[in-house]
Protein backbone atom coordinates (compact mmCIF):
# COMPACT_ATOMS: atom_id res chain seq x y z
CA UNK A 1 0.00 0.00 0.00
CA UNK A 2 2.85 2.39 0.82
CA UNK A 3 4.43 1.74 -2.57
CA UNK A 4 1.12 2.39 -4.31
CA UNK A 5 0.56 5.60 -2.36
CA UNK A 6 4.10 6.79 -3.12
CA UNK A 7 3.63 6.10 -6.85
CA UNK A 8 0.36 8.02 -6.76
CA UNK A 9 2.01 10.96 -5.02
CA UNK A 10 4.87 11.10 -7.55
CA UNK A 11 2.32 10.92 -10.36
CA UNK A 12 0.31 13.77 -8.83
CA UNK A 13 3.40 15.96 -8.61
CA UNK A 14 4.03 15.43 -12.34
CA UNK A 15 0.51 16.60 -13.21
CA UNK A 16 0.75 19.57 -10.85
CA UNK A 17 3.83 20.78 -12.74
CA UNK A 18 2.98 19.65 -16.24
CA UNK A 19 3.69 23.15 -17.56
CA UNK A 20 7.41 22.37 -17.20
CA UNK A 21 7.15 19.91 -20.05
CA UNK A 22 4.91 21.70 -22.59
CA UNK A 23 7.87 22.63 -24.79
CA UNK A 24 9.14 19.05 -25.04
CA UNK A 25 9.05 17.10 -28.28
CA UNK A 26 5.69 15.21 -28.18
CA UNK A 27 7.10 11.67 -28.03
CA UNK A 28 9.41 12.54 -25.14
CA UNK A 29 6.52 14.32 -23.42
CA UNK A 30 4.51 11.09 -23.73
CA UNK A 31 7.43 9.02 -22.46
CA UNK A 32 7.72 11.28 -19.43
CA UNK A 33 3.99 10.96 -18.81
CA UNK A 34 4.10 7.16 -18.92
CA UNK A 35 7.16 6.87 -16.67
CA UNK A 36 6.22 9.64 -14.22
CA UNK A 37 5.57 7.35 -11.20
CA UNK A 38 8.77 5.26 -11.72
CA UNK A 39 6.59 2.11 -11.85
CA UNK A 40 7.03 1.94 -15.64
CA UNK A 41 10.53 2.27 -17.11
CA UNK A 42 12.39 2.25 -20.41
CA UNK A 43 12.99 -1.53 -20.45
CA UNK A 44 9.46 -2.16 -19.18
CA UNK A 45 7.99 -0.19 -22.08
CA UNK A 46 10.38 -1.77 -24.57
CA UNK A 47 8.74 -5.14 -23.88
CA UNK A 48 5.16 -3.86 -24.00
CA UNK A 49 5.40 -1.16 -26.67
CA UNK A 50 8.67 -1.54 -28.59
CA UNK A 51 7.55 0.74 -31.43
CA UNK A 52 6.93 3.57 -28.97
CA UNK A 53 10.36 3.15 -27.35
CA UNK A 54 11.96 3.13 -30.81
CA UNK A 55 10.26 6.46 -31.52
CA UNK A 56 11.55 7.77 -28.20
CA UNK A 57 15.10 6.74 -29.11
CA UNK A 58 14.70 8.62 -32.39
CA UNK A 59 13.42 11.71 -30.58
CA UNK A 60 16.47 11.75 -28.29
CA UNK A 61 18.75 11.16 -31.28
CA UNK A 62 17.10 14.07 -33.13
CA UNK A 63 17.89 16.37 -30.19
CA UNK A 64 21.48 15.17 -30.20
CA UNK A 65 21.71 15.69 -33.97
CA UNK A 66 20.45 19.25 -33.53
CA UNK A 67 23.51 19.85 -31.34
CA UNK A 68 25.76 18.90 -34.26
CA UNK A 69 26.30 15.17 -33.77
CA UNK A 70 25.89 12.54 -36.46
CA UNK A 71 22.66 10.55 -36.24
CA UNK A 72 22.10 6.89 -37.09
CA UNK A 73 18.73 7.21 -38.81
CA UNK A 74 18.09 3.47 -39.02
CA UNK A 75 18.60 2.41 -35.40
CA UNK A 76 19.75 5.04 -32.92
CA UNK A 77 21.37 3.77 -29.77
CA UNK A 78 19.50 3.99 -26.43
CA UNK A 79 19.53 7.41 -24.73
CA UNK A 80 22.30 6.57 -22.26
CA UNK A 81 24.68 5.95 -25.18
CA UNK A 82 23.94 9.22 -26.95
CA UNK A 83 26.83 11.73 -26.86
CA UNK A 84 26.69 15.03 -25.00
CA UNK A 85 28.69 18.23 -25.32
CA UNK A 86 29.63 20.86 -22.75
CA UNK A 87 31.59 23.71 -24.33
CA UNK A 88 34.43 22.02 -26.26
CA UNK A 89 34.24 18.76 -24.27
CA UNK A 90 32.33 15.87 -25.85
CA UNK A 91 31.23 12.86 -23.80
CA UNK A 92 30.79 9.53 -25.56
CA UNK A 93 27.77 8.67 -23.39
CA UNK A 94 25.65 9.97 -20.51
CA UNK A 95 27.02 7.70 -17.74
CA UNK A 96 29.06 9.37 -15.01
CA UNK A 97 31.16 7.82 -12.26
CA UNK A 98 29.93 9.87 -9.32
CA UNK A 99 32.41 11.45 -6.88
CA UNK A 100 33.08 8.99 -4.07
CA UNK A 101 35.43 9.91 -1.24
CA UNK A 102 37.94 7.12 -0.65
CA UNK A 103 39.51 8.65 2.49
CA UNK A 104 42.76 6.96 1.50
CA UNK A 105 45.11 9.82 0.63
CA UNK A 106 48.41 10.33 2.46
CA UNK A 107 48.97 13.98 3.36
CA UNK A 108 46.47 14.87 0.66
CA UNK A 109 48.19 12.95 -2.14
CA UNK A 110 46.26 10.31 -4.12
CA UNK A 111 48.18 7.06 -4.29
CA UNK A 112 48.08 3.63 -5.90
CA UNK A 113 44.58 2.98 -4.53
CA UNK A 114 43.27 6.03 -6.40
CA UNK A 115 45.24 5.09 -9.52
CA UNK A 116 43.53 1.70 -9.65
CA UNK A 117 40.14 3.06 -8.56
CA UNK A 118 39.89 5.71 -11.27
CA UNK A 119 41.79 3.75 -13.91
CA UNK A 120 39.49 0.71 -13.62
CA UNK A 121 36.36 2.81 -13.91
CA UNK A 122 37.72 4.78 -16.84
CA UNK A 123 38.32 1.64 -18.92
CA UNK A 124 34.85 0.44 -17.83
CA UNK A 125 33.21 2.65 -20.43
CA UNK A 126 31.67 5.59 -18.52
CA UNK A 127 31.63 8.88 -20.41
CA UNK A 128 32.78 10.98 -17.47
CA UNK A 129 34.61 10.42 -14.18
CA UNK A 130 34.41 12.90 -11.31
CA UNK A 131 37.05 12.87 -8.61
CA UNK A 132 36.15 12.66 -4.96
CA UNK A 133 35.91 16.05 -3.27
CA UNK A 134 39.48 17.28 -3.54
CA UNK A 135 40.25 20.03 -1.09
CA UNK A 136 42.03 23.32 -1.71
CA UNK A 137 44.09 23.50 1.49
CA UNK A 138 45.06 21.36 4.46
CA UNK A 139 42.52 23.25 6.58
CA UNK A 140 39.81 22.44 4.01
CA UNK A 141 39.97 18.65 4.56
CA UNK A 142 36.99 16.67 5.76
CA UNK A 143 39.25 13.97 7.23
CA UNK A 144 42.99 13.25 7.37
CA UNK A 145 42.47 10.87 4.40
CA UNK A 146 41.03 13.41 1.94
CA UNK A 147 42.74 14.15 -1.36
CA UNK A 148 44.05 17.64 -2.00
CA UNK A 149 45.25 19.92 -4.77
CA UNK A 150 47.40 22.34 -2.85
CA UNK A 151 50.98 21.18 -3.40
CA UNK A 152 53.31 20.18 -6.23
CA UNK A 153 53.16 16.56 -4.98
CA UNK A 154 49.36 16.54 -5.26
CA UNK A 155 49.48 17.99 -8.76
CA UNK A 156 52.00 15.38 -9.90
CA UNK A 157 50.02 12.50 -8.36
CA UNK A 158 46.80 13.60 -10.05
CA UNK A 159 48.64 14.13 -13.34
CA UNK A 160 49.74 10.48 -13.26
CA UNK A 161 46.11 9.34 -12.93
CA UNK A 162 44.78 11.78 -15.53
CA UNK A 163 47.41 10.69 -18.04
CA UNK A 164 46.46 7.03 -17.59
CA UNK A 165 42.75 7.77 -18.04
CA UNK A 166 43.37 9.75 -21.23
CA UNK A 167 45.82 7.21 -22.67
CA UNK A 168 43.68 4.14 -22.05
CA UNK A 169 40.03 5.21 -22.33
CA UNK A 170 37.59 7.56 -24.01
CA UNK A 171 36.45 8.91 -20.64
CA UNK A 172 36.72 12.57 -19.71
CA UNK A 173 37.91 13.46 -16.23
CA UNK A 174 36.42 16.14 -13.95
CA UNK A 175 38.18 17.57 -10.89
CA UNK A 176 35.78 18.35 -8.03
CA UNK A 177 37.13 21.02 -5.69
CA UNK A 178 35.71 21.83 -2.28
CA UNK A 179 36.23 23.00 1.27
CA UNK A 180 34.81 21.06 4.24
CA UNK A 181 33.96 24.10 6.36
CA UNK A 182 32.34 23.21 9.67
CA UNK A 183 32.28 19.50 8.69
CA UNK A 184 36.07 19.36 8.65
CA UNK A 185 38.52 17.76 11.09
CA UNK A 186 36.42 14.60 11.34
CA UNK A 187 37.19 10.88 11.41
CA UNK A 188 37.48 8.57 8.42
CA UNK A 189 34.05 7.44 7.26
CA UNK A 190 34.39 3.88 8.60
CA UNK A 191 35.52 5.23 11.99
CA UNK A 192 32.44 7.42 12.47
CA UNK A 193 31.11 9.64 9.72
CA UNK A 194 31.12 13.38 10.59
CA UNK A 195 32.36 12.60 14.10
CA UNK A 196 35.08 15.02 15.30
CA UNK A 197 38.67 13.81 15.54
CA UNK A 198 39.73 12.80 19.03
CA UNK A 199 43.15 14.31 18.39
CA UNK A 200 45.02 16.07 15.63
CA UNK A 201 42.12 18.35 14.71
CA UNK A 202 42.62 21.61 12.83
CA UNK A 203 40.61 24.87 13.09
CA UNK A 204 37.48 25.03 10.92
CA UNK A 205 35.62 27.85 9.19
CA UNK A 206 31.97 28.35 8.28
CA UNK A 207 29.45 31.01 7.35
CA UNK A 208 28.49 31.18 11.02
CA UNK A 209 29.88 29.79 14.26
CA UNK A 210 27.39 26.91 14.40
CA UNK A 211 28.78 23.39 15.09
CA UNK A 212 27.47 20.43 13.06
CA UNK A 213 26.72 18.19 16.06
CA UNK A 214 26.24 19.66 19.53
CA UNK A 215 29.48 17.86 20.47
CA UNK A 216 31.36 19.04 17.35
CA UNK A 217 33.92 21.80 17.60
CA UNK A 218 32.43 25.19 16.76
CA UNK A 219 33.81 26.69 13.55
CA UNK A 220 34.98 30.28 13.33
CA UNK A 221 32.64 32.65 11.48
CA UNK A 222 34.50 33.76 8.38
CA UNK A 223 35.85 37.28 8.12
CA UNK A 224 36.47 39.12 4.87
CA UNK A 225 40.14 38.21 5.20
CA UNK A 226 39.19 34.54 5.53
CA UNK A 227 37.07 34.84 2.39
CA UNK A 228 39.95 36.32 0.43
CA UNK A 229 42.24 33.51 1.55
CA UNK A 230 39.72 30.82 0.56
CA UNK A 231 39.11 32.40 -2.86
CA UNK A 232 42.86 32.40 -3.46
CA UNK A 233 43.07 28.73 -2.42
CA UNK A 234 40.34 27.78 -4.91
CA UNK A 235 42.06 29.70 -7.71
CA UNK A 236 45.44 28.06 -7.04
CA UNK A 237 43.80 24.61 -7.00
CA UNK A 238 42.01 25.46 -10.26
CA UNK A 239 45.31 26.37 -11.91
CA UNK A 240 46.86 23.14 -10.66
CA UNK A 241 43.90 21.20 -12.06
CA UNK A 242 44.49 22.72 -15.48
CA UNK A 243 48.18 21.85 -15.40
CA UNK A 244 47.29 18.29 -14.32
CA UNK A 245 45.22 17.92 -17.49
CA UNK A 246 41.65 17.64 -16.20
CA UNK A 247 38.91 18.13 -18.81
CA UNK A 248 36.32 19.71 -16.53
CA UNK A 249 36.03 21.39 -13.15
CA UNK A 250 33.28 21.09 -10.53
CA UNK A 251 32.76 23.32 -7.51
CA UNK A 252 31.32 21.52 -4.48
CA UNK A 253 28.65 23.76 -2.95
CA UNK A 254 26.49 21.05 -1.37
CA UNK A 255 26.17 18.76 1.65
CA UNK A 256 26.73 21.37 4.32
CA UNK A 257 30.37 22.03 3.43
CA UNK A 258 31.80 25.54 3.43
CA UNK A 259 30.04 27.08 0.43
CA UNK A 260 26.81 25.24 1.19
CA UNK A 261 26.91 26.69 4.69
CA UNK A 262 26.53 30.14 3.12
CA UNK A 263 23.65 29.09 0.87
CA UNK A 264 21.42 27.41 3.48
CA UNK A 265 19.51 29.57 5.99
CA UNK A 266 19.94 26.77 8.52
CA UNK A 267 23.69 27.35 8.69
CA UNK A 268 24.01 30.99 7.63
CA UNK A 269 23.06 33.22 10.57
CA UNK A 270 25.13 36.21 9.48
CA UNK A 271 23.90 39.76 9.92
CA UNK A 272 26.09 41.32 7.22
CA UNK A 273 25.83 41.44 3.42
CA UNK A 274 26.57 37.71 3.23
CA UNK A 275 23.52 36.68 5.27
CA UNK A 276 19.77 37.13 5.14
CA UNK A 277 17.98 36.73 1.77
CA UNK A 278 19.14 34.16 -0.79
CA UNK A 279 20.78 36.79 -3.00
CA UNK A 280 23.05 37.75 -0.08
CA UNK A 281 23.74 34.15 0.93
CA UNK A 282 24.85 33.41 -2.63
CA UNK A 283 27.36 36.25 -2.78
CA UNK A 284 30.40 34.36 -1.49
CA UNK A 285 29.77 31.09 -3.39
CA UNK A 286 29.34 33.13 -6.59
CA UNK A 287 32.52 35.05 -5.82
CA UNK A 288 34.45 31.79 -5.52
CA UNK A 289 32.92 30.42 -8.72
CA UNK A 290 33.65 33.59 -10.70
CA UNK A 291 37.29 33.56 -9.63
CA UNK A 292 37.62 29.90 -10.63
CA UNK A 293 35.87 30.48 -13.95
CA UNK A 294 38.30 33.30 -14.74
CA UNK A 295 41.26 31.01 -14.03
CA UNK A 296 39.85 28.01 -15.93
CA UNK A 297 40.12 27.84 -19.76
CA UNK A 298 37.05 29.18 -21.56
CA UNK A 299 36.87 26.07 -23.74
CA UNK A 300 36.54 23.76 -20.72
CA UNK A 301 33.23 23.35 -18.85
CA UNK A 302 32.48 23.94 -15.19
CA UNK A 303 29.74 22.48 -13.02
CA UNK A 304 28.49 23.10 -9.50
CA UNK A 305 27.18 20.49 -7.07
CA UNK A 306 24.31 21.80 -4.95
CA UNK A 307 21.92 20.46 -2.34
CA UNK A 308 18.52 21.11 -3.89
CA UNK A 309 16.79 20.70 -0.53
CA UNK A 310 17.95 20.54 3.06
CA UNK A 311 15.16 18.06 3.92
CA UNK A 312 14.54 20.17 7.03
CA UNK A 313 12.01 22.79 8.13
CA UNK A 314 13.19 26.30 7.44
CA UNK A 315 15.92 25.11 5.08
CA UNK A 316 16.58 25.39 1.39
CA UNK A 317 13.78 24.06 -0.84
CA UNK A 318 13.40 23.07 -4.51
CA UNK A 319 12.21 26.50 -5.66
CA UNK A 320 15.26 28.05 -3.97
CA UNK A 321 17.44 25.54 -5.80
CA UNK A 322 16.08 26.71 -9.15
CA UNK A 323 17.16 30.26 -8.29
CA UNK A 324 20.56 29.01 -7.08
CA UNK A 325 21.01 27.24 -10.43
CA UNK A 326 20.02 30.37 -12.37
CA UNK A 327 22.57 32.46 -10.48
CA UNK A 328 25.39 30.00 -11.12
CA UNK A 329 24.34 29.73 -14.79
CA UNK A 330 24.52 33.50 -15.15
CA UNK A 331 28.06 33.34 -13.76
CA UNK A 332 29.13 30.85 -16.44
CA UNK A 333 28.19 27.46 -15.01
CA UNK A 334 27.49 24.82 -17.66
CA UNK A 335 25.93 22.05 -15.56
CA UNK A 336 24.27 21.67 -12.17
CA UNK A 337 25.12 18.47 -10.30
CA UNK A 338 21.92 17.96 -8.31
CA UNK A 339 22.23 16.33 -4.91
CA UNK A 340 20.33 16.97 -1.67
CA UNK A 341 20.66 17.25 2.08
CA UNK A 342 23.53 16.48 4.48
CA UNK A 343 23.31 20.10 5.65
CA UNK A 344 22.12 19.39 9.20
CA UNK A 345 22.23 16.12 11.15
CA UNK A 346 18.50 16.11 11.97
CA UNK A 347 17.33 16.23 8.33
CA UNK A 348 14.61 13.79 7.29
CA UNK A 349 15.19 12.77 3.66
CA UNK A 350 12.63 10.70 1.79
CA UNK A 351 14.63 7.88 0.24
CA UNK A 352 13.66 5.62 -2.65
CA UNK A 353 14.62 4.74 -6.19
CA UNK A 354 16.02 7.76 -8.03
CA UNK A 355 14.86 9.86 -5.06
CA UNK A 356 16.84 12.97 -6.02
CA UNK A 357 15.95 12.91 -9.71
CA UNK A 358 12.78 15.04 -9.36
CA UNK A 359 14.94 17.93 -8.15
CA UNK A 360 17.13 17.60 -11.24
CA UNK A 361 13.97 17.48 -13.34
CA UNK A 362 12.71 20.75 -11.87
CA UNK A 363 16.01 22.58 -12.19
CA UNK A 364 16.61 21.39 -15.77
CA UNK A 365 13.15 22.29 -17.00
CA UNK A 366 12.62 25.51 -15.06
CA UNK A 367 16.10 27.04 -14.92
CA UNK A 368 16.92 25.89 -18.47
CA UNK A 369 20.37 24.57 -17.60
CA UNK A 370 21.86 21.12 -18.13
CA UNK A 371 21.74 18.90 -15.05
CA UNK A 372 23.31 15.75 -13.70
CA UNK A 373 21.25 13.64 -11.32
CA UNK A 374 22.46 11.20 -8.69
CA UNK A 375 21.04 9.18 -5.82
CA UNK A 376 19.81 5.55 -5.61
CA UNK A 377 20.15 5.06 -9.36
CA UNK A 378 21.21 1.47 -9.82
CA UNK A 379 20.54 0.22 -13.36
CA UNK A 380 21.02 1.07 -17.02
CA UNK A 381 17.23 0.88 -17.37
CA UNK A 382 16.89 3.76 -14.91
CA UNK A 383 19.58 5.76 -16.71
CA UNK A 384 17.71 5.40 -20.01
CA UNK A 385 14.40 6.30 -18.36
CA UNK A 386 15.83 9.49 -16.86
CA UNK A 387 17.52 10.69 -20.05
CA UNK A 388 14.61 9.82 -22.34
CA UNK A 389 12.13 11.65 -20.12
CA UNK A 390 14.30 14.78 -20.02
CA UNK A 391 14.83 14.67 -16.25
CA UNK A 392 18.61 15.09 -16.55
CA UNK A 393 21.29 15.28 -19.21
CA UNK A 394 23.83 13.14 -17.37
CA UNK A 395 23.32 10.41 -14.79
CA UNK A 396 25.87 9.78 -12.04
CA UNK A 397 26.10 6.42 -10.29
CA UNK A 398 28.22 5.75 -7.22
CA UNK A 399 27.72 2.37 -5.55
CA UNK A 400 26.96 0.50 -8.80
CA UNK A 401 30.40 1.57 -10.00
CA UNK A 402 32.02 0.37 -6.77
CA UNK A 403 30.87 -3.20 -7.34
CA UNK A 404 31.05 -3.12 -11.15
CA UNK A 405 33.67 -0.79 -12.65
CA UNK A 406 32.49 -1.96 -16.11
CA UNK A 407 28.87 -0.98 -15.54
CA UNK A 408 28.69 0.86 -18.87
CA UNK A 409 30.30 -1.96 -20.86
CA UNK A 410 27.82 -4.44 -19.36
CA UNK A 411 24.96 -2.13 -20.38
CA UNK A 412 26.36 -1.87 -23.90
CA UNK A 413 26.28 -5.65 -24.17
CA UNK A 414 22.70 -5.81 -22.89
CA UNK A 415 21.46 -3.22 -25.41
CA UNK A 416 23.62 -4.46 -28.28
CA UNK A 417 25.59 -1.23 -28.60
CA UNK A 418 28.74 -1.95 -30.59
CA UNK A 419 30.21 1.56 -30.63
CA UNK A 420 31.52 1.63 -27.07
CA UNK A 421 35.19 2.22 -26.30
CA UNK A 422 37.28 -0.74 -25.18
CA UNK A 423 41.01 -0.72 -24.46
CA UNK A 424 42.90 -2.59 -27.16
CA UNK A 425 43.88 -5.17 -24.54
CA UNK A 426 40.18 -5.96 -23.96
CA UNK A 427 39.02 -5.81 -27.59
CA UNK A 428 38.86 -9.60 -27.85
CA UNK A 429 35.92 -9.56 -25.42
CA UNK A 430 33.67 -7.34 -27.56
CA UNK A 431 32.00 -10.12 -29.58
CA UNK A 432 31.33 -12.19 -26.46
CA UNK A 433 29.90 -9.14 -24.68
CA UNK A 434 27.41 -8.57 -27.49
CA UNK A 435 26.51 -12.27 -27.86
CA UNK A 436 25.85 -12.61 -24.13
CA UNK A 437 23.69 -9.50 -24.16
CA UNK A 438 21.62 -10.73 -27.08
CA UNK A 439 21.05 -14.10 -25.42
CA UNK A 440 20.11 -12.51 -22.10
CA UNK A 441 17.61 -10.17 -23.76
CA UNK A 442 16.02 -13.06 -25.62
CA UNK A 443 15.73 -15.15 -22.46
CA UNK A 444 14.25 -12.28 -20.48
CA UNK A 445 11.76 -11.48 -23.22
CA UNK A 446 10.61 -15.10 -23.42
CA UNK A 447 10.10 -15.33 -19.66
CA UNK A 448 8.12 -12.10 -19.46
CA UNK A 449 5.92 -12.86 -22.44
CA UNK A 450 5.03 -16.24 -20.94
CA UNK A 451 4.17 -14.64 -17.61
CA UNK A 452 2.10 -11.72 -18.94
CA UNK A 453 -1.47 -12.03 -20.28
CA UNK A 454 -1.83 -10.95 -23.89
CA UNK A 455 -4.64 -8.57 -23.03
CA UNK A 456 -2.33 -6.68 -20.67
CA UNK A 457 0.28 -6.26 -23.42
CA UNK A 458 -2.39 -5.03 -25.82
CA UNK A 459 -3.52 -2.44 -23.29
CA UNK A 460 0.00 -1.04 -23.01
CA UNK A 461 0.38 -0.91 -26.78
CA UNK A 462 -2.89 0.99 -27.09
CA UNK A 463 -1.85 3.43 -24.35
CA UNK A 464 1.49 4.08 -26.01
CA UNK A 465 -0.19 4.77 -29.34
Secondary structure, DSSP 8 states (H G I E B T S, - for coil): -HHHHHHHHHHHHHHHTGGGGTTS-HHHHHHHHHTTTSSS-HHHHHHH-HHHHHHHHHHHHHHHHHTT----SSS---GGGS-EEETTEEESSSEEE--------BTTB--HHHHHHHHHHHTTT-SEEE---EESSGGG-SBTT--B-SSHHHHHHHHHHHHHHHHH-S-EEEEEEE--GGG-SB--HHHHTT-B-SSS----EESSS--SSTTS---EE--HHHHHHHHHHHHHHHHHHHHHT-SEEEEEE-TTSHHHHHH-TTT----STTSSSHHHHTHHHHHHHHHHHHHS-TTS-EEEEEES--SSTTS--HHHHHHHHHHHHHTT--EEEEE---SSTT------TTTTHHHHHHHHHHH--EEEE-SS---HHHHHHHHHTTS-SEEEESHHHHH-TTHHHHHHHHHT-------GGGGGGHHHHHHHHHHHHHHHHHHHHHHS-HHHHHHHHHHH-
